[in-house]
Amino acid sequence: MTAPISLVLFDMEGVLSHYDRAVRADHLAALCGRPSEAVREAIWGSGLEARADSGEIGEDDYLAMLGNLLGCPISRDMWLASRRASITPNLETLDLAASVARNRAIAVLTNNCRLVSDHIGYLNPPVARVFGARVYATASFGSAKPAAQAYYGCLERLGARASETFFIDDSDANVRGALFAGLLAYKFVDADALAKEFRQRNLI
C-alpha cells in the first residue's frame, strides 16, 4: 500500500518561476562594465555556479572568485539585483502550491547557493509569501540535484520521509534523481497539467 503524501516539495526555477539566464548576464554585465559573454563564461562556463550550488564553496568565496574572473569586484547587492532581474514568478503554479498548503506541508528545494534562499524575500517575494522560511538551496546540503544527498539533506531538515514526499521538477534528471532517492516525483510541464495531477492525488 502506498504511503500517504505528507510533504509536497517543489523545484523553484522552471516550476514556481521562470528563470532567464540571458537577462541575468546582461544585467550584471551592465553593472560591472564587462561583456555579457564574459559574464556567462565566468558564471557558467567556468563551473563556478555549479560549485556554489553544490556547497563546494561558500557565498563570500563565490562572489570573490566571480569578481576575480570578471576583473571587477562583485558585491552581494550587485549579484542579488542581477539575480532578481532574471526571475519572473509563475503565479498559476504558486496558487496551486498555496492550495496544497491548506492540507499538506510544502517546501522548495532549488539548485542554488544560499544567497538565493537567504534572500528569497527580495529575489522572489511571491515564493517567500507562499513558502515562508521553507525554501532550501542545495548548497546547504553539500550536493546539487539530482544527487540523492540533496534530497536526503532537505528531507532530514524538514523531518519528512522520502516515501511520503511528492517532488515536482521540470528537469528529467532531477525527477529521476528523486525517484532513485525514494521520493514520489513528477515532471512539471505546465500549471494545468500539475493541477490535474494534484487532483488525482487528492492534494487539492
Beta strands, then each sheet from edge to edge (+ up, - down):
strand 1: 7-10
strand 2: 17-19
strand 3: 87-89
strand 4: 105-110
strand 5: 135-137
strand 6: 165-169
strand 7: 184-187
sheet 1: 5+ 4+ 1+ 6+ 7+
sheet 2: 2+ 3-
end
